[in-house]
Amino acid sequence: MRRHYYISTDLDDLEQIEKDLEAAGVTTPQIHVLSNDDTGVEEHHLHQVEAVLKKDVVHGTERGAVVGVLAAIAVLFIAWVTGINETYTWVPAIFLSVIVLGFCTWEGGLIGIQEPHVDFARFQGDLEEGKHILFVDFDPDQEQILNQVVSSHPGLEDAGLGSATPKLVVMAQQKWSRFMQLAP
């Protein structure tokens, strides 16, 4: 799957685009709107990006985990070099390395929550100007549909391509949505 980004200033137009895409066979989990106007996006019944996904929590947590693994290895290495394991056993060193790993991972997530998502950082200026970002994850066989719908909406500005949500995740979201519609 690929992700195509578009910039718009009109939520009414984005609502119509979403309806057109869904009518043409693109599912709701493939369509997202990123905006600082959460109320407007909700009033137009657009599929908005979750607040936690607007931030770089996942990427920050991954970076923190990498730093944590390196720090945990350093703790174990220092314990081995100093011979402290022969005096007190390996338990304190292992326990400390687990704490260091957890702390670094947690701290990485906290740092990430303060930054915009790495994929959306390039749109911060547009978002601050009140613009909205539409992005669609699509299969290569759906590209024709996307081009037809987009060409009928001249207010959209093409903002390039990016990496998409894995198809397996999109399919799981579709099944979950169907399941939730069937639940009483």
C-alpha positions as CSV (number, residue, x, y, z in Angstrom):
1,M,0.0,0.0,0.0
2,R,1.0,3.6,-0.6
3,R,-0.1,6.8,1.1
4,H,-1.0,9.9,-0.8
5,Y,-1.2,13.3,0.9
6,Y,-3.4,16.2,-0.1
7,I,-3.8,19.7,1.5
8,S,-7.2,21.5,1.6
9,T,-8.7,24.5,3.3
10,D,-12.3,23.3,3.0
11,L,-13.8,20.7,5.4
12,D,-17.0,20.5,3.3
13,D,-15.0,19.5,0.3
14,L,-13.1,16.9,2.3
15,E,-16.4,15.5,3.5
16,Q,-17.6,15.1,-0.1
17,I,-14.2,13.6,-1.1
18,E,-14.5,11.0,1.7
19,K,-18.0,10.1,0.6
20,D,-16.9,9.8,-3.1
21,L,-13.9,7.6,-2.2
22,E,-16.1,5.3,0.0
23,A,-18.7,5.1,-2.8
24,A,-16.0,4.1,-5.2
25,G,-14.8,1.2,-2.9
26,V,-12.1,2.8,-0.7
27,T,-12.8,1.8,2.9
28,T,-13.0,4.2,5.8
29,P,-9.8,2.9,7.6
30,Q,-7.9,3.9,4.4
31,I,-9.0,7.6,4.7
32,H,-7.8,10.1,7.3
33,V,-7.9,13.8,7.9
34,L,-5.2,15.5,10.0
35,S,-6.3,18.9,11.3
36,N,-5.9,21.2,14.2
37,D,-9.6,21.9,14.0
38,D,-10.8,18.7,15.7
39,T,-14.3,20.0,16.3
40,G,-14.8,20.9,12.6
41,V,-13.5,17.5,11.5
42,E,-15.9,15.8,14.0
43,E,-18.8,17.9,12.9
44,H,-18.2,16.9,9.3
45,H,-18.0,13.2,10.3
46,L,-14.5,12.8,8.8
47,H,-12.2,10.0,9.8
48,Q,-9.7,11.9,11.9
49,V,-6.3,10.9,13.1
50,E,-6.4,9.9,16.7
51,A,-4.8,12.4,19.1
52,V,-2.1,10.0,20.3
53,L,-1.1,9.2,16.6
54,K,-0.6,12.9,15.9
55,K,2.4,12.7,18.3
56,D,5.6,10.8,17.9
57,V,5.0,8.5,20.9
58,V,5.6,5.2,19.1
59,H,8.8,6.4,17.4
60,G,10.0,8.0,20.6
61,T,9.4,4.8,22.5
62,E,11.3,2.8,20.0
63,R,14.3,5.2,20.2
64,G,14.1,5.1,24.0
65,A,14.1,1.3,23.9
66,V,17.2,1.2,21.7
67,V,19.0,3.5,24.1
68,G,17.7,1.4,27.0
69,V,19.1,-1.8,25.5
70,L,22.5,-0.2,25.1
71,A,22.4,1.2,28.6
72,A,21.3,-2.2,30.0
73,I,24.2,-3.9,28.2
74,A,26.5,-1.3,29.6
75,V,25.3,-2.0,33.2
76,L,25.8,-5.8,32.7
77,F,29.2,-5.2,31.1
78,I,30.3,-2.9,34.0
79,A,29.2,-5.6,36.5
80,W,31.2,-8.2,34.6
81,V,34.3,-6.1,34.3
82,T,34.3,-5.0,37.9
83,G,33.6,-8.5,39.2
84,I,30.8,-7.3,41.4
85,N,28.8,-10.4,40.2
86,E,31.3,-12.6,42.1
87,T,30.6,-10.7,45.4
88,Y,26.8,-10.2,45.2
89,T,25.6,-12.5,42.3
90,W,24.2,-11.3,39.0
91,V,20.7,-10.5,40.5
92,P,21.4,-6.8,41.3
93,A,23.0,-6.1,38.0
94,I,20.2,-7.8,36.0
95,F,17.6,-6.0,38.1
96,L,19.3,-2.7,37.5
97,S,19.6,-3.3,33.8
98,V,15.9,-4.1,33.5
99,I,15.1,-0.9,35.4
100,V,17.4,1.1,33.1
101,L,15.8,-0.4,30.0
102,G,12.3,0.4,31.3
103,F,13.1,3.9,32.3
104,C,14.8,4.7,29.0
105,T,11.8,3.3,27.0
106,W,9.3,5.3,29.2
107,E,11.4,8.5,28.8
108,G,11.6,8.0,25.1
109,G,7.8,7.9,24.9
110,L,7.5,11.0,27.0
111,I,9.9,12.8,24.7
112,G,7.9,11.6,21.7
113,I,4.6,12.9,23.0
114,Q,6.0,16.4,22.9
115,E,6.9,16.1,19.2
116,P,4.7,15.9,16.1
117,H,4.6,12.5,14.4
118,V,7.6,12.0,12.2
119,D,5.3,11.5,9.1
120,F,3.3,14.7,9.8
121,A,6.2,17.0,10.9
122,R,6.4,18.4,7.3
123,F,2.8,19.6,7.5
124,Q,3.1,21.6,10.8
125,G,3.2,25.0,8.9
126,D,0.1,24.1,6.9
127,L,-1.8,23.0,10.0
128,E,-0.9,26.1,11.9
129,E,-2.3,28.2,8.9
130,G,-5.6,26.4,9.4
131,K,-5.3,23.9,6.5
132,H,-6.3,20.3,6.7
133,I,-4.3,17.3,5.5
134,L,-6.2,14.4,3.8
135,F,-4.2,11.2,3.4
136,V,-5.4,8.0,1.7
137,D,-3.7,4.6,2.0
138,F,-4.4,2.8,-1.2
139,D,-3.6,-0.4,-3.1
140,P,-2.1,0.0,-6.6
141,D,-5.3,-1.2,-8.1
142,Q,-7.2,1.6,-6.4
143,E,-5.0,4.4,-7.8
144,Q,-7.3,4.9,-10.7
145,I,-10.2,5.5,-8.3
146,L,-8.2,8.0,-6.3
147,N,-7.1,9.9,-9.3
148,Q,-10.7,10.2,-10.6
149,V,-12.1,11.4,-7.3
150,V,-9.2,13.9,-6.7
151,S,-9.4,15.3,-10.2
152,S,-13.1,16.3,-9.6
153,H,-12.0,18.4,-6.6
154,P,-9.8,21.2,-7.8
155,G,-9.4,22.6,-4.2
156,L,-7.0,19.8,-3.3
157,E,-3.3,20.4,-3.4
158,D,-1.1,17.4,-4.0
159,A,1.3,17.0,-1.1
160,G,3.2,13.9,-2.2
161,L,3.5,10.3,-1.2
162,G,4.5,8.5,2.0
163,S,4.6,5.2,3.7
164,A,1.2,3.7,4.4
165,T,-0.3,1.7,7.2
166,P,0.4,-2.0,6.5
167,K,-2.4,-3.7,4.6
168,L,-2.9,-6.2,7.4
169,V,-3.6,-3.4,9.9
170,V,-6.1,-1.8,7.5
171,M,-7.9,-5.1,7.0
172,A,-8.0,-5.7,10.8
173,Q,-9.6,-2.2,11.2
174,Q,-12.1,-3.0,8.5
175,K,-13.1,-6.3,10.2
176,W,-13.3,-4.6,13.6
177,S,-15.5,-1.9,12.2
178,R,-17.9,-4.5,10.7
179,F,-17.9,-6.4,14.0
180,M,-18.7,-3.2,15.9
181,Q,-21.6,-2.5,13.6
182,L,-23.1,-6.0,14.2
183,A,-22.7,-5.7,18.0
184,P,-25.9,-4.5,19.7
